[in-house]
């Protein structure tokens, strides 16, 4: 894989994680317990998927 594709993949990954974190922060600031749990679960699932895609240990 070319270095450019690797950098692009990492950039997209960071943007996706940032989006998940922003959604979680929003739910926390509004103190919506159900939404907090859902957003936290989404963040964890996204992290695991990204970890597998990038083959990180």
VMD Tcl script that builds the backbone (N, CA, C; Angstrom):
set m [mol new atoms 171]
animate dup $m
set s [atomselect $m all]
$s set {name element resname resid chain x y z} {
  {N N UNK 1 A 0.854 -1.183 0.000}
  {CA C UNK 1 A 0.000 0.000 0.000}
  {C C UNK 1 A 0.892 1.235 0.000}
  {N N UNK 2 A 0.566 2.166 -0.838}
  {CA C UNK 2 A 1.353 3.390 -0.903}
  {C C UNK 2 A 1.174 4.200 0.374}
  {N N UNK 3 A 2.185 4.952 0.713}
  {CA C UNK 3 A 2.160 5.753 1.934}
  {C C UNK 3 A 0.991 6.734 1.917}
  {N N UNK 4 A 0.654 7.265 0.735}
  {CA C UNK 4 A -0.459 8.207 0.632}
  {C C UNK 4 A -1.770 7.542 1.046}
  {N N UNK 5 A -1.993 6.311 0.602}
  {CA C UNK 5 A -3.218 5.590 0.961}
  {C C UNK 5 A -3.259 5.307 2.462}
  {N N UNK 6 A -2.118 5.011 3.046}
  {CA C UNK 6 A -2.050 4.754 4.486}
  {C C UNK 6 A -2.395 6.018 5.258}
  {N N UNK 7 A -1.818 7.129 4.843}
  {CA C UNK 7 A -2.083 8.408 5.510}
  {C C UNK 7 A -3.557 8.779 5.366}
  {N N UNK 8 A -4.115 8.576 4.190}
  {CA C UNK 8 A -5.515 8.882 3.947}
  {C C UNK 8 A -6.422 8.020 4.820}
  {N N UNK 9 A -6.089 6.758 4.949}
  {CA C UNK 9 A -6.873 5.846 5.779}
  {C C UNK 9 A -6.814 6.272 7.251}
  {N N UNK 10 A -5.645 6.651 7.713}
  {CA C UNK 10 A -5.495 7.107 9.095}
  {C C UNK 10 A -6.263 8.402 9.311}
  {N N UNK 11 A -6.199 9.312 8.337}
  {CA C UNK 11 A -6.932 10.572 8.439}
  {C C UNK 11 A -8.436 10.311 8.526}
  {N N UNK 12 A -8.955 9.450 7.688}
  {CA C UNK 12 A -10.379 9.118 7.719}
  {C C UNK 12 A -10.764 8.468 9.039}
  {N N UNK 13 A -9.892 7.638 9.545}
  {CA C UNK 13 A -10.119 6.977 10.824}
  {C C UNK 13 A -10.207 7.991 11.960}
  {N N UNK 14 A -9.289 8.933 11.978}
  {CA C UNK 14 A -9.295 9.952 13.028}
  {C C UNK 14 A -10.541 10.831 12.951}
  {N N UNK 15 A -10.970 11.136 11.737}
  {CA C UNK 15 A -12.180 11.936 11.569}
  {C C UNK 15 A -13.411 11.179 12.072}
  {N N UNK 16 A -13.465 9.890 11.804}
  {CA C UNK 16 A -14.578 9.063 12.272}
  {C C UNK 16 A -14.595 8.986 13.795}
  {N N UNK 17 A -13.429 8.774 14.392}
  {CA C UNK 17 A -13.350 8.744 15.855}
  {C C UNK 17 A -13.732 10.084 16.466}
  {N N UNK 18 A -13.276 11.173 15.850}
  {CA C UNK 18 A -13.620 12.509 16.348}
  {C C UNK 18 A -15.120 12.729 16.309}
  {N N UNK 19 A -15.757 12.269 15.265}
  {CA C UNK 19 A -17.207 12.404 15.144}
  {C C UNK 19 A -17.923 11.629 16.251}
  {N N UNK 20 A -17.472 10.422 16.509}
  {CA C UNK 20 A -18.067 9.604 17.580}
  {C C UNK 20 A -17.880 10.275 18.939}
  {N N UNK 21 A -16.715 10.830 19.166}
  {CA C UNK 21 A -16.426 11.501 20.432}
  {C C UNK 21 A -17.293 12.748 20.587}
  {N N UNK 22 A -17.467 13.510 19.509}
  {CA C UNK 22 A -18.315 14.704 19.563}
  {C C UNK 22 A -19.757 14.343 19.893}
  {N N UNK 23 A -20.259 13.267 19.295}
  {CA C UNK 23 A -21.621 12.827 19.581}
  {C C UNK 23 A -21.759 12.399 21.040}
  {N N UNK 24 A -20.752 11.708 21.553}
  {CA C UNK 24 A -20.775 11.296 22.956}
  {C C UNK 24 A -20.722 12.513 23.873}
  {N N UNK 25 A -19.866 13.466 23.569}
  {CA C UNK 25 A -19.776 14.688 24.376}
  {C C UNK 25 A -21.099 15.438 24.393}
  {N N UNK 26 A -21.769 15.474 23.257}
  {CA C UNK 26 A -23.064 16.150 23.169}
  {C C UNK 26 A -24.097 15.460 24.058}
  {N N UNK 27 A -24.128 14.151 24.010}
  {CA C UNK 27 A -25.066 13.393 24.845}
  {C C UNK 27 A -24.771 13.594 26.325}
  {N N UNK 28 A -23.493 13.633 26.671}
  {CA C UNK 28 A -23.097 13.835 28.065}
  {C C UNK 28 A -23.511 15.233 28.530}
  {N N UNK 29 A -23.286 16.234 27.689}
  {CA C UNK 29 A -23.624 17.601 28.081}
  {C C UNK 29 A -25.128 17.774 28.279}
  {N N UNK 30 A -25.923 16.994 27.542}
  {CA C UNK 30 A -27.380 17.056 27.695}
  {C C UNK 30 A -27.888 16.108 28.775}
  {N N UNK 31 A -26.984 15.283 29.287}
  {CA C UNK 31 A -27.281 14.329 30.361}
  {C C UNK 31 A -28.380 13.337 29.973}
  {N N UNK 32 A -28.332 12.876 28.722}
  {CA C UNK 32 A -29.273 11.867 28.241}
  {C C UNK 32 A -28.642 10.493 28.421}
  {N N UNK 33 A -29.041 9.812 29.484}
  {CA C UNK 33 A -28.390 8.552 29.850}
  {C C UNK 33 A -28.452 7.514 28.739}
  {N N UNK 34 A -29.618 7.330 28.147}
  {CA C UNK 34 A -29.755 6.318 27.092}
  {C C UNK 34 A -28.885 6.666 25.888}
  {N N UNK 35 A -28.871 7.932 25.520}
  {CA C UNK 35 A -28.056 8.381 24.390}
  {C C UNK 35 A -26.566 8.255 24.711}
  {N N UNK 36 A -26.196 8.523 25.956}
  {CA C UNK 36 A -24.797 8.380 26.374}
  {C C UNK 36 A -24.341 6.941 26.189}
  {N N UNK 37 A -25.168 6.006 26.655}
  {CA C UNK 37 A -24.810 4.589 26.530}
  {C C UNK 37 A -24.706 4.167 25.069}
  {N N UNK 38 A -25.643 4.632 24.253}
  {CA C UNK 38 A -25.617 4.288 22.831}
  {C C UNK 38 A -24.383 4.863 22.146}
  {N N UNK 39 A -24.066 6.118 22.431}
  {CA C UNK 39 A -22.898 6.761 21.812}
  {C C UNK 39 A -21.592 6.131 22.292}
  {N N UNK 40 A -21.544 5.754 23.564}
  {CA C UNK 40 A -20.341 5.094 24.092}
  {C C UNK 40 A -20.152 3.740 23.409}
  {N N UNK 41 A -21.256 3.016 23.248}
  {CA C UNK 41 A -21.183 1.729 22.554}
  {C C UNK 41 A -20.713 1.928 21.110}
  {N N UNK 42 A -21.256 2.943 20.429}
  {CA C UNK 42 A -20.837 3.234 19.049}
  {C C UNK 42 A -19.346 3.554 18.972}
  {N N UNK 43 A -18.861 4.326 19.941}
  {CA C UNK 43 A -17.441 4.686 19.969}
  {C C UNK 43 A -16.570 3.445 20.136}
  {N N UNK 44 A -16.950 2.568 21.042}
  {CA C UNK 44 A -16.188 1.342 21.271}
  {C C UNK 44 A -16.217 0.452 20.028}
  {N N UNK 45 A -17.393 0.301 19.421}
  {CA C UNK 45 A -17.519 -0.524 18.213}
  {C C UNK 45 A -16.683 0.053 17.071}
  {N N UNK 46 A -16.703 1.372 16.939}
  {CA C UNK 46 A -15.916 2.029 15.890}
  {C C UNK 46 A -14.430 1.814 16.132}
  {N N UNK 47 A -14.004 1.972 17.379}
  {CA C UNK 47 A -12.597 1.755 17.716}
  {C C UNK 47 A -12.172 0.323 17.376}
  {N N UNK 48 A -12.991 -0.642 17.750}
  {CA C UNK 48 A -12.644 -2.042 17.473}
  {C C UNK 48 A -12.563 -2.317 15.977}
  {N N UNK 49 A -13.516 -1.758 15.221}
  {CA C UNK 49 A -13.504 -1.947 13.772}
  {C C UNK 49 A -12.255 -1.336 13.155}
  {N N UNK 50 A -11.924 -0.139 13.590}
  {CA C UNK 50 A -10.734 0.539 13.072}
  {C C UNK 50 A -9.473 -0.218 13.453}
  {N N UNK 51 A -9.436 -0.687 14.673}
  {CA C UNK 51 A -8.277 -1.456 15.140}
  {C C UNK 51 A -8.064 -2.686 14.259}
  {N N UNK 52 A -9.145 -3.356 13.917}
  {CA C UNK 52 A -9.042 -4.536 13.058}
  {C C UNK 52 A -8.626 -4.149 11.637}
  {N N UNK 53 A -9.214 -3.070 11.111}
  {CA C UNK 53 A -8.891 -2.644 9.756}
  {C C UNK 53 A -7.424 -2.239 9.623}
  {N N UNK 54 A -6.904 -1.561 10.635}
  {CA C UNK 54 A -5.519 -1.115 10.584}
  {C C UNK 54 A -4.552 -2.161 11.124}
  {N N UNK 55 A -5.112 -3.281 11.582}
  {CA C UNK 55 A -4.334 -4.389 12.116}
  {C C UNK 55 A -3.414 -3.947 13.244}
  {N N UNK 56 A -4.006 -3.254 14.216}
  {CA C UNK 56 A -3.255 -2.803 15.389}
  {C C UNK 56 A -3.436 -3.796 16.521}
  {N N UNK 57 A -2.452 -3.893 17.365}
  {CA C UNK 57 A -2.554 -4.791 18.537}
  {C C UNK 57 A -2.745 -4.003 19.791}
}
mol reanalyze $m
mol bondsrecalc $m
mol representation Tube
mol addrep $m
